[in-house]
Amino acid sequence: MEKEYKFGYILLLSIIAALGGFLFGYDEAVISGTVAEVSKQFSLSSLGKGWFVSSALMGAIFGVLGGGALSDYFGRKNTMITAAALFALSMVGCALAGGFVSLVLFRIIGGMGIGVASIVCPMYISEISVAKSRGMLVSLYQLAVTIGVVGAYISNYYLLHYAESQPEVSGMMKYILVDEWWRGMLGVGVVPSLIFLVAVLFIPESPRWLVLKGRLDRAESVFSRIYTSVSEIKHQITDTLEVASKGGNAGYGALLKPGIRTAVIVGVCIAMLGQFMGVNAVLYYGPDIFKDAGLGQGDAFFYQVIVGLANMITTVLAMFIIDRVGRKALVYYGVTGMIVSLFLIAGYFQWHEAMGISSIWLLVFFIAYIVCCAGSICAVIFVILSEMYPLAVRGVAMSVAGLALWIATFLVGQLTPWMLQALTPAGTFLFFALCCFPYMWIMWKKVPDTTGKSLEEIESFWLKDELKETNERLNK
């Protein structure tokens, strides 16, 4: 029997949209190689160092605030183009920044692009996917994030060695790649941002967004590229129209409706708690953490590359099993492993000097932590957020959840240097371990398993709360 959908075409569109995740991951990780040098050049305090890192996260907060509304009004495609342009501008500006203020300003602009991309890219993939493979396809975004992380680590590693080798270059190349090599680390990001920008120009708009806007002819044209069966195309349009009519008017006010309100609160909780479980502290400050354990700068960068590779490989494995094992099961197994790994990392920092424990064990514990994290909360967060909200409010609802995620990420980025100093590394990783427990409880009690369900079925799950509350009012 011939398939009713063209998986190859869906995969191509998903890969292009997922490139926004590469920019996200690159920016998250590239900063780790520049923190020490920028802090030294501009004489930054621990809070100033945190502001340099977290300024992009502040920009991401602004990005998610507007990203959902932009995607609902102008479309998913045009919003992705905007994200790519902002990031490209940021990378060029950071490479050429004349001082710390302008450097932070361009970091904020790049953060805005990342915030927008973190909302619209998973949403686009979710809306062009078929139910049975949606988890895997949306996970491409997270895979692209991890590839961006590894790409940044490797780029940092080689650019550092290039600068230390004192190559015979002059002029602007010497200024950016040798004298102040951190500028080259940041500036290289303009290449993937331009690739993303050009690629998005050639993909169609989300067919579900087109249906929501009443552009049924264009929606049918896009659906016809995805599905081979005329009856399935009609079914998709009819189902989307039906759930859109149930979802009511778009806008932030609609988020207060009973069923939708519950979904938004749950999304905010898992988005925020996930950031306080340590992953971004490792991504942003990994070399500094390794140097605190006694490693040299070159070894610290090399260890960070290994951690990034473990992150990427595990994400690939999670991507292929997420639709089989289920979102919630991955979280249960992975977060349990994260708790154990975080306790081991805290124990290492507390007792490694007294007990003479080799630094190789710290790398082992970090890899175990990253494997568990990448295979669980990192693999499912964007999948769940992109599929759990009703179509009519999907953009603004994801903006609220994304806002919560980026506020939490900003706080982690800003406070980690202070925590490492005030709480010690052992106390910091113990804190991250304790944050895992409420996350596990919310996933167990409040989040439905969306594996294998269509977006319309998931929407009906949340809207039944609204129906139940309406019936209760009528019966009083």
Rosetta blueprint (number, residue, H / E / L):
1 M L
2 E L
3 K L
4 E L
5 Y E
6 K L
7 F H
8 G H
9 Y H
10 I H
11 L H
12 L H
13 L H
14 S H
15 I H
16 I H
17 A H
18 A H
19 L H
20 G H
21 G H
22 F H
23 L H
24 F H
25 G H
26 Y H
27 D H
28 E H
29 A H
30 V H
31 I H
32 S H
33 G H
34 T L
35 V H
36 A H
37 E H
38 V H
39 S H
40 K H
41 Q H
42 F L
43 S L
44 L L
45 S L
46 S H
47 L H
48 G H
49 K H
50 G H
51 W H
52 F H
53 V H
54 S H
55 S H
56 A H
57 L H
58 M H
59 G H
60 A H
61 I H
62 F H
63 G H
64 V H
65 L H
66 G H
67 G H
68 G H
69 A H
70 L H
71 S H
72 D H
73 Y H
74 F H
75 G L
76 R H
77 K H
78 N H
79 T H
80 M H
81 I H
82 T H
83 A H
84 A H
85 A H
86 L H
87 F H
88 A H
89 L H
90 S H
91 M H
92 V H
93 G H
94 C H
95 A H
96 L H
97 A L
98 G L
99 G L
100 F H
101 V H
102 S H
103 L H
104 V H
105 L H
106 F H
107 R H
108 I H
109 I H
110 G H
111 G H
112 M H
113 G H
114 I H
115 G H
116 V H
117 A H
118 S H
119 I H
120 V H
121 C H
122 P H
123 M H
124 Y H
125 I H
126 S H
127 E H
128 I H
129 S L
130 V L
131 A H
132 K H
133 S H
134 R H
135 G H
136 M H
137 L H
138 V H
139 S H
140 L H
141 Y H
142 Q H
143 L H
144 A H
145 V H
146 T H
147 I H
148 G H
149 V H
150 V H
151 G H
152 A H
153 Y H
154 I H
155 S H
156 N H
157 Y H
158 Y H
159 L H
160 L H
161 H H
162 Y H
163 A H
164 E H
165 S L
166 Q L
167 P L
168 E L
169 V L
170 S L
171 G H
172 M H
173 M H
174 K H
175 Y H
176 I H
177 L H
178 V H
179 D H
180 E L
181 W L
182 W H
183 R H
184 G H
185 M H
186 L H
187 G H
188 V L
189 G L
190 V H
191 V H
192 P H
193 S H
194 L H
195 I H
196 F H
197 L H
198 V H
199 A H
200 V H
201 L L
202 F L
203 I L
204 P L
205 E L
206 S L
207 P H
208 R H
209 W H
210 L H
211 V H
212 L H
213 K L
214 G L
215 R L
216 L H
217 D H
218 R H
219 A H
220 E H
221 S H
222 V H
223 F H
224 S H
225 R H
226 I H
227 Y E
228 T L
229 S L
230 V H
231 S H
232 E H
233 I H
234 K H
235 H H
236 Q H
237 I H
238 T H
239 D H
240 T H
241 L H
242 E H
243 V H
244 A H
245 S H
246 K H
247 G H
248 G L
249 N L
250 A L
251 G L
252 Y H
253 G H
254 A H
255 L H
256 L H
257 K L
258 P H
259 G H
260 I H
261 R H
262 T H
263 A H
264 V H
265 I H
266 V H
267 G H
268 V H
269 C H
270 I H
271 A H
272 M H
273 L H
274 G H
275 Q H
276 F L
277 M L
278 G L
279 V H
280 N H
281 A H
282 V H
283 L H
284 Y H
285 Y H
286 G H
287 P H
288 D H
289 I H
290 F H
291 K H
292 D H
293 A L
294 G L
295 L L
296 G L
297 Q H
298 G H
299 D H
300 A H
301 F H
302 F H
303 Y H
304 Q H
305 V H
306 I H
307 V H
308 G H
309 L H
310 A H
311 N H
312 M H
313 I H
314 T H
315 T H
316 V H
317 L H
318 A H
319 M H
320 F H
321 I H
322 I H
323 D H
324 R H
325 V H
326 G L
327 R H
328 K H
329 A H
330 L H
331 V H
332 Y H
333 Y H
334 G H
335 V H
336 T H
337 G H
338 M H
339 I H
340 V H
341 S H
342 L H
343 F H
344 L H
345 I H
346 A H
347 G H
348 Y H
349 F H
350 Q H
351 W H
352 H H
353 E H
354 A H
355 M H
356 G L
357 I L
358 S L
359 S H
360 I H
361 W H
362 L H
363 L H
364 V H
365 F H
366 F H
367 I H
368 A H
369 Y H
370 I H
371 V H
372 C H
373 C H
374 A H
375 G L
376 S L
377 I H
378 C H
379 A H
380 V H
381 I H
382 F H
383 V H
384 I H
385 L H
386 S H
387 E H
388 M L
389 Y L
390 P L
391 L H
392 A H
393 V H
394 R H
395 G H
396 V H
397 A H
398 M H
399 S H
400 V H
401 A H
402 G H
403 L H
404 A H
405 L H
406 W H
407 I H
408 A H
409 T H
410 F H
411 L H
412 V H
413 G H
414 Q H
415 L H
416 T H
417 P H
418 W H
419 M H
420 L H
421 Q H
422 A H
423 L L
424 T H
425 P H
426 A H
427 G H
428 T H
429 F H
430 L H
431 F H
432 F H
433 A H
434 L H
435 C L
436 C H
437 F H
438 P H
439 Y H
440 M H
441 W H
442 I H
443 M H
444 W H
445 K H
446 K L
447 V L
448 P L
449 D L
450 T L
451 T L
452 G L
453 K L
454 S L
455 L H
456 E H
457 E H
458 I H
459 E H
460 S H
461 F H
462 W H
463 L H
464 K H
465 D H
466 E H
467 L H
468 K H
469 E H
470 T H
471 N H
472 E H
473 R H
474 L H
475 N H
476 K L
